[in-house]
Amino acid sequence: MRVLGIDPGLTRCGVGVVEGVPGRPCKLVAYYVVYTEADEDIALRLRHLDESLAKLVAEHRPESVAVERVFSQHNVRTVMGTAQASAVAILAGARARLPVQTYTPSEVKAAITGSGTAGKAQVTSMVTRLLGLDKPPRPADAADALALAICHIWRGGTRARIAAAAQAAARRTGAPR
């Protein structure tokens, strides 16, 4: 399975592409950070993010997209920008007719490190180790995007197969879905 992981952000949006199957080591395909200028018009920033993500989806042809779910922050301005970037990321997957799954930061941390409260350095260190990289992906937004992709392969792939099996069983028995 090839997954495009997106760590949404308006100034820095991390994007990571990983291949793998649940229970096996994953392979790095690529990673990027899409940048926009904080003083630029919001419409232009969102358009740039949309165009960049569309190009990356077309280039890497993922089978699914994993996006970090926006969580409550004390800084309303930051959470608004993150939410807008998240919507663009989800739309990029939907526009390509790909399944899109969102994960909370603690779900990703738990999948990658075994602890939902792990710090950024721990996540980056584990991503580096899990993908067999010579050096950590930089900036941290790229490492977070790769962590999202790995999380989806390990957790989401299994979740999707269980849901598909349940739907198939419901069709066979005529039960509501």
Backbone bond lengths (Angstrom), bond angles and torsions (degrees), N, CA, C in turn:
res aa  C-N    CA-C-N  psi(-1)  N-CA   C-N-CA  omega(-1)  CA-C   N-CA-C  phi
1 M - - - 1.443 - - 1.529 108.27 -
2 R 1.308 116.59 135.19 1.467 121.68 175.89 1.531 107.45 -107.79
3 V 1.332 115.12 126.29 1.464 121.13 -176.79 1.519 109.91 -123.65
4 L 1.330 114.85 138.10 1.455 121.90 172.92 1.524 106.36 -103.09
5 G 1.335 116.49 113.40 1.460 121.96 178.58 1.514 109.24 -95.86
6 I 1.337 116.11 138.41 1.464 120.59 -178.86 1.516 109.87 -129.33
7 D 1.342 114.99 121.97 1.462 122.60 172.83 1.525 105.86 -99.38
8 P 1.349 117.69 95.23 1.458 119.67 -169.92 1.525 113.32 -68.62
9 G 1.304 113.78 140.40 1.448 122.08 175.06 1.506 107.42 -164.56
10 L 1.299 116.41 149.64 1.455 119.90 -177.50 1.525 111.58 -83.59
11 T 1.312 117.35 -37.52 1.461 120.59 178.18 1.528 110.62 -84.37
12 R 1.348 116.32 -42.46 1.465 122.47 177.82 1.526 108.15 -134.97
13 C 1.321 116.03 119.11 1.460 121.19 178.32 1.522 107.20 -116.32
14 G 1.328 116.51 113.20 1.455 120.96 179.72 1.517 111.26 -79.55
15 V 1.324 116.05 140.56 1.459 121.88 178.47 1.531 107.25 -135.15
16 G 1.324 116.78 128.93 1.454 121.30 178.68 1.514 110.68 -133.53
17 V 1.313 116.94 139.82 1.459 121.99 179.20 1.526 107.64 -118.76
18 V 1.334 115.61 124.93 1.459 122.27 -175.47 1.526 108.75 -135.86
19 E 1.334 115.97 145.74 1.459 121.65 174.05 1.518 109.22 -116.10
20 G 1.326 116.45 146.96 1.455 119.72 176.80 1.511 112.17 169.87
21 V 1.312 114.55 -178.57 1.464 122.55 175.43 1.524 107.17 -133.92
22 P 1.337 116.77 153.13 1.469 118.99 -179.88 1.526 111.91 -55.16
23 G 1.329 115.87 136.86 1.452 121.75 176.35 1.516 115.32 83.03
24 R 1.314 117.77 1.82 1.466 121.93 -179.05 1.526 109.54 -124.80
25 P 1.323 116.59 159.64 1.468 118.44 176.01 1.537 110.82 -63.29
26 C 1.314 115.66 144.36 1.461 121.59 179.48 1.524 109.89 -94.99
27 K 1.328 115.14 163.38 1.461 121.48 -178.75 1.526 108.96 -122.18
28 L 1.323 115.82 131.91 1.457 121.60 175.85 1.521 109.89 -70.75
29 V 1.330 116.17 132.69 1.457 121.32 172.25 1.527 108.53 -102.46
30 A 1.347 116.79 -52.13 1.469 120.88 -179.44 1.524 109.16 -169.43
31 Y 1.332 115.75 163.10 1.458 120.07 169.16 1.512 110.09 -148.08
32 Y 1.332 114.38 154.01 1.463 122.44 -174.41 1.522 109.00 -147.27
33 V 1.313 114.43 166.40 1.455 121.69 166.47 1.521 106.40 -133.50
34 V 1.332 115.86 125.55 1.463 122.02 176.71 1.522 106.49 -94.01
35 Y 1.328 116.16 122.70 1.465 121.74 -177.50 1.528 110.87 -107.19
36 T 1.335 115.47 144.77 1.465 121.03 167.56 1.523 107.40 -134.53
37 E 1.316 115.38 155.38 1.466 121.22 -178.65 1.522 110.55 -85.30
38 A 1.327 116.25 131.43 1.461 122.09 -177.15 1.524 112.99 -60.15
39 D 1.330 118.48 -28.92 1.461 120.50 -177.84 1.531 113.18 -91.10
40 E 1.325 116.85 1.68 1.458 121.31 178.61 1.532 109.95 -80.63
41 D 1.309 117.28 155.33 1.459 122.96 178.37 1.534 110.10 -58.42
42 I 1.331 116.97 137.23 1.468 122.02 -176.13 1.527 111.76 -58.34
43 A 1.321 117.78 -38.65 1.462 120.71 -179.77 1.533 110.89 -62.65
44 L 1.322 116.86 -40.52 1.465 120.70 178.97 1.521 111.31 -68.47
45 R 1.327 115.80 -37.68 1.467 119.97 179.42 1.527 110.51 -64.65
46 L 1.330 116.24 -45.48 1.460 120.22 -179.48 1.530 110.92 -67.19
47 R 1.333 117.33 -37.43 1.460 120.13 177.25 1.531 110.84 -64.04
48 H 1.329 116.10 -42.93 1.470 119.65 178.58 1.533 110.59 -61.12
49 L 1.321 116.56 -43.51 1.467 120.68 178.53 1.523 110.02 -62.90
50 D 1.319 117.43 -45.15 1.462 122.09 179.82 1.529 111.10 -59.92
51 E 1.316 116.84 -47.50 1.468 120.77 -179.10 1.530 111.16 -65.12
52 S 1.330 116.37 -40.64 1.468 120.46 -179.81 1.523 111.24 -64.85
53 L 1.322 116.41 -45.34 1.471 119.62 -179.96 1.526 110.99 -66.07
54 A 1.328 117.50 -39.13 1.467 120.47 178.29 1.529 110.35 -61.00
55 K 1.327 117.04 -41.61 1.470 120.83 178.62 1.529 111.05 -63.85
56 L 1.340 116.57 -41.82 1.461 119.86 -178.87 1.526 111.58 -68.49
57 V 1.327 117.26 -37.84 1.469 120.67 176.35 1.527 109.17 -63.54
58 A 1.337 117.55 -44.93 1.461 121.10 -179.88 1.531 111.40 -65.08
59 E 1.332 116.46 -39.67 1.463 120.72 -178.54 1.523 112.80 -69.20
60 H 1.330 117.06 -43.80 1.472 120.27 -172.57 1.524 114.54 -96.82
61 R 1.311 117.84 -13.28 1.467 122.82 176.82 1.539 113.40 46.47
62 P 1.329 116.59 60.06 1.470 118.73 178.81 1.528 110.71 -70.52
63 E 1.318 114.91 160.42 1.464 120.43 175.67 1.517 111.18 -89.49
64 S 1.339 116.21 -19.31 1.455 120.46 176.25 1.528 109.30 -159.13
65 V 1.332 114.00 167.82 1.458 121.60 -178.16 1.524 108.35 -126.13
66 A 1.336 116.04 135.07 1.468 122.20 176.63 1.521 107.78 -118.38
67 V 1.336 115.91 127.48 1.465 121.90 -176.65 1.522 109.03 -124.23
68 E 1.337 115.74 138.50 1.461 118.33 176.05 1.520 109.17 -69.89
69 R 1.326 115.54 130.12 1.452 122.26 179.41 1.521 109.06 -73.83
70 V 1.307 115.59 134.70 1.462 120.75 179.73 1.523 108.54 -67.14
71 F 1.320 115.56 134.08 1.448 120.42 178.85 1.522 108.76 -119.17
72 S 1.300 116.25 159.64 1.465 121.94 -177.47 1.518 110.89 -64.58
73 Q 1.304 114.52 133.06 1.452 121.03 174.87 1.521 108.06 -127.65
74 H 1.308 116.03 163.62 1.457 119.72 178.75 1.518 111.35 -76.57
75 N 1.320 117.92 -28.66 1.455 122.44 -178.76 1.528 108.94 -88.59
76 V 1.334 116.43 102.52 1.465 121.81 -175.62 1.525 111.00 -61.68
77 R 1.319 117.50 -38.17 1.463 120.62 -179.51 1.535 110.86 -62.37
78 T 1.320 116.71 -41.73 1.463 120.89 179.15 1.521 110.84 -66.09
79 V 1.319 117.55 -45.17 1.464 120.23 -178.07 1.527 110.38 -66.57
80 M 1.318 118.82 -33.64 1.467 121.13 177.92 1.530 110.62 -64.81
81 G 1.328 117.22 -45.85 1.462 120.64 178.44 1.519 111.62 -63.16
82 T 1.324 115.80 -41.19 1.466 120.44 178.60 1.527 110.29 -64.80
83 A 1.332 116.93 -41.48 1.465 120.83 179.14 1.523 110.94 -64.20
84 Q 1.324 117.18 -40.38 1.463 120.34 178.02 1.527 110.77 -64.64
85 A 1.323 116.71 -44.00 1.463 120.88 178.24 1.525 110.49 -64.63
86 S 1.321 117.04 -37.53 1.461 121.45 178.25 1.523 110.90 -63.01
87 A 1.321 116.66 -42.55 1.469 120.50 178.47 1.522 110.66 -61.86
88 V 1.326 117.31 -41.80 1.462 121.19 177.90 1.534 109.84 -62.87
89 A 1.334 117.01 -41.30 1.466 121.24 179.83 1.526 111.43 -64.29
90 I 1.315 116.87 -44.69 1.467 121.03 178.84 1.522 109.90 -63.48
91 L 1.329 116.37 -41.63 1.460 121.28 178.88 1.533 111.36 -63.57
92 A 1.325 117.77 -36.76 1.468 120.92 179.11 1.524 110.35 -59.71
93 G 1.316 116.79 -42.32 1.464 120.14 177.11 1.515 111.86 -69.27
94 A 1.326 116.34 -44.61 1.463 120.65 -178.93 1.526 111.21 -63.79
95 R 1.323 116.79 -40.97 1.466 121.12 179.66 1.531 110.66 -60.96
96 A 1.322 117.23 -33.35 1.468 121.68 178.42 1.532 111.24 -85.86
97 R 1.330 116.12 4.93 1.476 122.66 -180.00 1.527 112.17 61.52
98 L 1.323 114.94 37.55 1.459 120.85 179.06 1.522 109.55 -103.56
99 P 1.333 117.61 149.54 1.459 118.82 172.12 1.527 109.29 -66.92
100 V 1.325 115.81 137.30 1.461 121.97 179.68 1.523 108.08 -121.75
101 Q 1.316 116.14 130.41 1.462 122.03 178.60 1.519 108.18 -124.67
102 T 1.325 116.70 139.51 1.463 120.07 176.18 1.523 109.40 -109.10
103 Y 1.324 115.03 148.56 1.462 122.34 -179.81 1.520 109.06 -134.33
104 T 1.320 115.95 141.99 1.460 119.82 175.15 1.529 108.65 -75.45
105 P 1.322 117.07 157.44 1.462 119.04 176.55 1.530 112.56 -55.42
106 S 1.336 117.54 -38.92 1.469 118.90 -178.46 1.530 111.76 -69.68
107 E 1.341 118.70 -32.09 1.466 121.03 175.53 1.528 110.35 -63.84
108 V 1.329 115.74 -42.60 1.469 120.25 -179.36 1.521 109.91 -66.86
109 K 1.326 117.09 -46.21 1.468 121.11 179.95 1.527 110.83 -59.33
110 A 1.329 116.19 -43.36 1.470 119.98 -179.83 1.525 111.14 -64.36
111 A 1.331 117.08 -40.53 1.467 120.38 -179.95 1.524 111.55 -66.13
112 I 1.316 117.18 -38.10 1.462 121.59 -173.81 1.526 112.61 -86.42
113 T 1.340 117.04 -41.22 1.470 119.96 -173.80 1.522 113.79 -110.82
114 G 1.332 116.66 -16.62 1.460 119.23 -174.69 1.511 112.55 92.50
115 S 1.340 117.32 -4.70 1.466 121.75 179.10 1.519 109.96 -133.58
116 G 1.320 116.29 124.96 1.458 121.47 178.64 1.508 114.02 -70.48
117 T 1.332 116.69 -7.01 1.463 120.23 179.88 1.525 112.48 -111.35
118 A 1.320 117.31 15.02 1.469 121.47 -179.21 1.528 110.49 -60.94
119 G 1.313 115.63 150.60 1.456 121.26 177.76 1.519 111.69 -85.52
120 K 1.329 115.69 169.60 1.467 121.03 -179.58 1.530 111.96 -58.11
121 A 1.334 116.66 -40.02 1.473 120.10 -178.78 1.524 110.44 -63.05
122 Q 1.336 116.76 -40.11 1.462 120.71 178.59 1.527 111.49 -64.30
123 V 1.344 115.72 -43.29 1.469 120.09 179.53 1.527 109.82 -62.73
124 T 1.330 116.56 -46.80 1.465 120.53 179.73 1.526 111.23 -60.57
125 S 1.325 116.16 -42.29 1.459 120.72 179.37 1.532 111.29 -62.19
126 M 1.329 116.74 -44.02 1.468 120.18 -179.89 1.517 112.06 -69.17
127 V 1.340 118.04 -38.52 1.465 120.84 177.03 1.523 109.13 -60.79
128 T 1.329 116.19 -43.85 1.467 121.55 178.98 1.526 110.41 -59.14
129 R 1.323 116.12 -46.12 1.457 121.75 -179.39 1.533 111.52 -68.61
130 L 1.338 116.86 -46.43 1.463 120.54 -176.62 1.528 113.03 -63.64
131 L 1.338 116.11 -33.21 1.460 120.05 -179.71 1.525 112.71 -93.61
132 G 1.341 116.50 -1.12 1.466 120.67 178.31 1.524 112.87 64.95
133 L 1.321 116.68 38.04 1.468 120.92 -177.97 1.525 110.95 -85.40
134 D 1.313 115.98 149.88 1.462 121.59 177.65 1.518 112.36 -73.19
135 K 1.339 115.88 -31.04 1.465 120.20 179.74 1.525 108.44 -143.53
136 P 1.329 116.91 155.85 1.462 120.20 -178.37 1.524 112.13 -64.49
137 P 1.328 117.29 143.08 1.467 119.80 175.31 1.530 109.17 -68.01
138 R 1.311 116.81 135.51 1.465 122.15 -179.67 1.503 109.29 -128.07
139 P 1.317 117.78 146.43 1.454 128.01 -4.39 1.526 111.43 -74.52
140 A 1.319 115.53 -176.80 1.464 121.23 -177.04 1.524 112.29 -59.07
141 D 1.329 117.80 -27.45 1.466 120.59 179.18 1.535 110.72 -60.75
142 A 1.333 116.72 -36.37 1.465 120.96 177.80 1.525 110.33 -67.96
143 A 1.326 116.68 -43.26 1.470 120.54 178.29 1.526 110.41 -62.67
144 D 1.332 116.75 -39.85 1.470 120.08 178.77 1.523 111.30 -64.64
145 A 1.331 117.43 -38.54 1.465 121.02 178.34 1.527 110.77 -65.35
146 L 1.330 116.20 -40.30 1.468 119.98 177.04 1.528 110.46 -65.06
147 A 1.330 116.69 -39.32 1.467 121.09 177.55 1.527 110.47 -61.31
148 L 1.323 117.09 -40.30 1.468 121.18 177.47 1.528 110.90 -61.58
149 A 1.326 116.38 -44.47 1.465 120.06 179.79 1.527 111.04 -63.30
150 I 1.331 116.86 -43.78 1.471 120.46 178.29 1.526 110.33 -62.95
151 C 1.323 116.20 -45.44 1.472 121.21 178.21 1.527 110.22 -55.49
152 H 1.319 116.45 -45.14 1.464 119.37 -178.67 1.526 111.82 -65.13
153 I 1.303 116.59 -41.00 1.468 119.13 178.45 1.530 109.87 -61.81
154 W 1.320 116.11 -45.98 1.463 119.74 -176.67 1.517 113.38 -75.24
155 R 1.327 117.68 -37.71 1.469 120.54 -176.15 1.516 113.04 -106.00
156 G 1.326 115.84 -46.64 1.465 120.58 -176.47 1.502 113.17 -68.77
157 G 1.325 117.08 -37.64 1.451 119.71 178.77 1.511 111.12 -60.79
158 T 1.301 115.56 -42.48 1.463 121.04 177.21 1.521 110.03 -66.75
159 R 1.335 116.84 -43.33 1.460 122.12 179.92 1.533 110.24 -60.19
160 A 1.331 117.21 -42.64 1.466 121.43 -179.41 1.525 110.94 -65.99
161 R 1.335 117.69 -40.08 1.465 120.14 179.39 1.532 111.12 -66.65
162 I 1.318 117.42 -38.45 1.465 120.76 177.87 1.524 110.19 -64.52
163 A 1.344 116.92 -43.41 1.465 120.85 179.20 1.527 110.89 -63.67
164 A 1.338 116.98 -42.02 1.472 120.96 179.36 1.525 110.54 -64.19
165 A 1.326 116.99 -40.94 1.465 120.95 178.65 1.529 110.58 -64.69
166 A 1.329 116.96 -40.49 1.463 121.13 178.77 1.528 110.75 -64.79
167 Q 1.324 117.38 -40.59 1.460 120.66 177.76 1.518 111.18 -65.39
168 A 1.326 117.12 -42.03 1.464 120.97 178.66 1.527 110.59 -62.66
169 A 1.316 116.47 -42.09 1.468 120.50 178.72 1.524 110.53 -64.66
170 A 1.336 116.56 -40.03 1.464 120.22 179.81 1.529 110.68 -64.97
171 R 1.327 117.07 -38.72 1.468 120.25 177.91 1.520 111.08 -64.41
172 R 1.339 116.16 -39.42 1.472 120.00 -179.76 1.528 111.80 -66.95
173 T 1.316 116.52 -36.32 1.465 120.32 -176.41 1.523 112.80 -96.20
174 G 1.336 116.94 -9.24 1.468 119.59 -179.25 1.518 112.42 78.65
175 A 1.323 117.61 10.33 1.477 120.69 179.85 1.521 109.71 -74.30
176 P 1.337 116.82 153.70 1.482 119.43 177.60 1.537 109.97 -66.16
177 R 1.354 115.81 149.13 1.455 121.71 -178.29 1.470 111.36 -97.24
